[in-house]
Amino acid sequence: LMFQLTATPASALADEPVHIRVTGLPPFQMVTFKASLKDEKGNLFHSKAFYRANETGKVDLEQDPAFGGDYVGVHPMGLFWSLKPERAFQRLLKQDVMASPFLVTLDLYDSVCFQDLATAQPTASQTLQRWFSGPGMQRMQIREGRVRGALFLPPGEGPFPGVIDLFGGIGGLVEFRASLLSAHGFAVLALAYFAYEDLPKQLQEVELEYFEEAVNLLLAHPKIQKSGIGVISVCKGAEIGLAMACYLKQVVATVCINGFNAIFTVPLRYKDLVVKPIHSFKEHIQIHVSGAVRICHCMEDPRDELNRQSVLPVEKAQGRILFIVGENDECLNSRVYAEQAVDQLQSHGKSSGRMLMYPGAGHLIEPPYAPLCYASWSPGFSRPILWGGDPAAHAAAQEHAWEEIQKFFRQYLSPTRSKL
Ligand SMILES: *[C@@H]1O[C@H](CO)[C@@H](O)[C@H](O)[C@H]1NC(C)=O
């Protein structure tokens, strides 16, 4: 018997689909697919799924359903988005985005393997390279003025549409989304704002001038378009992203993924303006059965009269805003916040805000095929934080949202965009 396992392309960007198929199996043979990956810290992630060959001895993950394992049904990329950490509460994050890809090993077993696969011998294997940067891309470490980050440039002279990428409470410099977006033709600055190099160790306040400096740095770059800057942001980063949209006229297209519509926890400062934060209450923490904590009930409602002064004036935003909401976000009441922001825009007669809601998606909506991280350790917390999300629905949201984000930036960052 000659099994033939094919997975193509063998080397691709991490957000590109892979076509997996097997031929040469006995008719109706049950098989197990296993995927495994080791991150740069040595943490192991794996997934498996059971399939049955048809009468011609073939399995094609684009057409055939999994009967069991980490997912069921037709999910061509299920083995990727259902990767789970061997040690609980680890989050898969690519660190060095330029020099190496993630290596995903696919193993095929000619039976249904429920037990530990470590000792079983696969009948076929293939290793796939999943890259977070494209050929010819450039990464430039940024240490200019106060700005700390990494700028990714596509190959060629440009000018390219410029985007700033902001993560949240994780701190430090997170590059994988910026580099992947840059691989699609954008100049993207992954911007650190605390817990990195000489930046403050903890976020004591959000000083908007720091972010304005980063915007102006991009606008002065010869390979970046002058017509305005985009922002892609998540969680606390999306609160800052929304503040940038409100107060910085150079920011013309902002993507806020599961963020806030008001200033929370630490004050926002911009020139003479100081916006006081809405406080949170630790005693409202809920402990989930997994041992992780649900913090979404700790934050007061920005609609309360006392909190009005902390709500961001979205109606002042000159540009477009795309709110991306996972309806199973267990970390923030992001749907309430986004709805409130869009309502506030509409009550001022503005249609510049749009909301994409994803049923079943959790807090950490990332580029496609990134495995769902349901809960993980986060700096400053003594327990893991619950992020939420149903794996299949979350994966579908990531695929859809990533396309929409790119369309949004292409439409509103192009120099010929309508000024009306
Ligand atoms: C068997 O599966 C292959 C791959 O999915 C498909 O192309 C073929 O049409 C199937 N054959 C039958 C008889 O269903």
The ligand as a Gaussian input file, in Angstrom:
#p B3LYP/6-31G(d) Opt

LIG

0 1
 C      -13.429000      10.296000      -2.945000
 O      -12.783000      11.465000      -2.396000
 C      -12.113000      12.253000      -3.352000
 C      -11.402000      13.328000      -2.583000
 O      -12.268000      13.933000      -1.657000
 C      -13.115000      12.797000      -4.352000
 O      -12.458000      13.596000      -5.331000
 C      -13.848000      11.645000      -5.003000
 O      -14.863000      12.176000      -5.840000
 C      -14.464000      10.743000      -3.960000
 N      -15.024000       9.576000      -4.625000
 C      -16.252000       9.116000      -4.384000
 C      -16.676000       7.937000      -5.165000
 O      -16.972000       9.653000      -3.565000

